[in-house]
Amino acid sequence: MKILSLRVLAAIAQAEQDREPTPAELAAIEAEMPLIQAEVALLDAQIALLDRTPSELDERQLRRARRRVLAARRDLANKGANEAPGVAA
């Protein structure tokens, strides 16, 4: 087993930090963007309710945000299952 010095490990770590995302990584982020946006909307709704008692409208907005997150997760999972190689449809 080869042992690397701390200087070599630091250089490797720096090289990893300086690299740009690959097209595949960018495509994966783009595919997850609806879920990311739905989770941000849910977080916004939850933050708005931290310092007050939720009204009926607030509760409705929170339920809608939760449903959007679940729908985005479902769509992402279904999309991944349909694109997986070797999976029978």
JORA-V936964 format. One record per run of one state. SS is the DSSP state (alpha for helix, beta for strand, coil for the rest). FROM is the first residue (numbers start at 1). TO is the last residue. Records with the same first field share a line. If there is no record, write none. Layout:
# JORA-V936964
SS->FROM-TO / FROM-TO
This chain:
# JORA-V936964
coil->1-5 / 19-22 / 49-55 / 84-89
alpha->6-18 / 23-48 / 56-83
